Amino acid sequence: MSQPIIDQHYPSQWADTHQVVNQPTPLENYNVFNSDLTLQHWLKVFAGGWGYSRCQAYGKAVGHELLRAGFLANKYKPEFNSHDRFGRRIDQVDYHQAYHQLMTVAVESGYHQLPWQQPIEGANVVRAAMGYLHTQADPGTGCPLTMTFAAVPTLRKQPDLVNDWLPKVLADQYDPENKPYFTKAGVTIGMAMTEKQGGSDVRANTTTATPIAQSGPGKAYELVGHKWFCSAPMSDAFLVLAQAKGGLSCFLMPRWRPDGIKNQLFIQRLKNKMGNVSNASSEIEFRGALAWLVGEEGQGVPNIIEMVALTRFDCIIGSAALMRQAAAQALHHAAERQVFGKVLQQQPLMQNVLADLAVESEAAIALGMRVASSLDNQDQEQQQLFLRLATAVGKYWVCKRTVQHSYEAMETIGGVAVVEDNILPRLYREAPVNAIWEGSGNIQCLDVLRAINKQPAILDVYFQEIKAVRGSDQYLDHLSLQLEQIAVKLGQFSSTEVQWQSRQLVEKLALALQASILINYGEPVIAEAFIAGRLVPNSGYQYGTLPTHINAQAVIDRATPQLSTSGDNKEKYTHGLSAHNNDFGAF
């Protein structure tokens, strides 16, 4: 039977089933800093205005090449190679080139060392802004950058290590090669504290340290033991806790020995993590590894505690950044998507959700920048005390709020948000990490109790911060009074009862602090929405439960990414906002 003849010049009229319409453009190829009016505001408020151009340049990289690099660095996970092809033990982790691109731009921009190299007012605020931007491209590379930055105060406790290591730590050169530290112009520092049997209880560590010749600060020891969690195992050296004769002590352990021989540090495997994928986290063993004692034996926790405090601060900034990226994605999507005959951003219920997400995001970075301001003023005792409490409170609250926030942003966007081509799945998997690492929620609550018990003046400083806006809002005044009453009774409670209720206490401390910061330094419309949604009795727990009197559109307009290509969006920034924020002279 003959076959019918099909005319190839006339394709079927059904070939095109539909046109793609009503799909928002991707939020990419933009300046993340220029588009973020809230970040610009808080940078200026806390004396970081001089870093405007630096943040502007970094924001451009984050919204272009680093955003793409973040996707690649998370798609192509780090790979562990224990031996080379000849059978030699190398303990090498290989990363995708995108990971090195992220690290290179960050290091060359000074993200890991700005406050140490330029210790002026606002330096920690500017660095926090850079970290806030960087995390929106990739949180994983933030881990080695944070540890390198945070290691400086600990290294400075041992002068004979400072000369060899500090210039390389503070250098603006990134060298990823697996070679001795003394051949490099710039190095990175990691830390290894957690062991299987102890977790956060580092005093349960069993790794032992034995002097090679003499004991004492700066002397060489051999370490034998293991670490259950060592992030960034390709760092050039690690701050490690181990048991010496005098008790738990802090050591600096190089990956290569000064004689050019690979140190007796062996990677067992990489962790297969749900989040923070671009960053390698490993289990390691020490089999007589060389390390130098930092400070006195038995002073391991005090000697490393400043590093821990700084990494916890970066957890606050990192979680705030995840909120910002999630909110920006949701707001951008809703500004371009139409549903039921209206732009999604104009639908009343969606407006409520978007405004609530925006308020949470701004409250997070406001708290983070206020803490950064205290870091810049640690020479003042009052700021030291505030920093001690606010870091633990912020670490607990901001990091916990991020998980629900990222999910709500996904739901706002809809089904496409769970597709891996979108950044939201990565944000959602990343969201719990900062709450767990560097001391989980319970650890932060216990740290708050410990700080109050050790230095009662901490609460006086905290209440001074709240009292600075007393009379501005009845609900904040009521919460402040509640907290003062609780503080009076703290010494009367049994230890068990105080610990049992400490999460409630820390939550109230966080909400009151955020509200006071927003009232004192922020936009009234944001402060009003925050208080109405979180401090008013019976306010909703879920996002999207703000009362009707809130100016949701003003909140949304402030938070929606400003994608204008002209200048730095100064005209957009000042439009409709209170006059006291209109002076950009500091920039």
ABEGO torsion letter per residue (X at the ends): XBBBBBBAABBBAAABABBBBGBBBBBBGBBAAAABAAAAAAAAAAGAAAAAAAAAAAAAAAABAAAAAAAAAAABBBBBBABBAAGBBAGBBBBBAAAAAAAAAAAAAGAAAAAAABBBBGAAAAAAAAAAAAAAABAAAAAAAAAAAAAAAAAAABAAAAAAAAAAAABABBBABBBBAAABABBBBBBBABBAAAEABAAABABBBBBABBBEBGBBBBBBEBBABBBGAABABBBBBBBBAAEBBBBBBBABBAAGBBBBBBBABBBBBABGAABBBBBBBBBGBBBBBBEBBGAAAAAAAAAAAAAAAAAAAAAAAAAAAAAAAAAAAAAABBBGGBBAAABAAAAAAAAAAAAAAAAAAAAAAAAAAAAAAAABAAAAAAAAAAAAAAAAAAAAAAAAAAAAAAAAAEAAAABAABAAAAAAAAAAAAAABGEBAAAAAAAAAAAAAABAAAAAAAAAAAAAABGABAAAAAAAAAAAAAAAAAAABBAAAAAAAAAAAAAAAAAAAAAAAAAAABBAAAAAAAAAAAABBGBBABBGABBAABBAAAAAAAABBBABABEAGAAAAABGBBAAAABAAAX
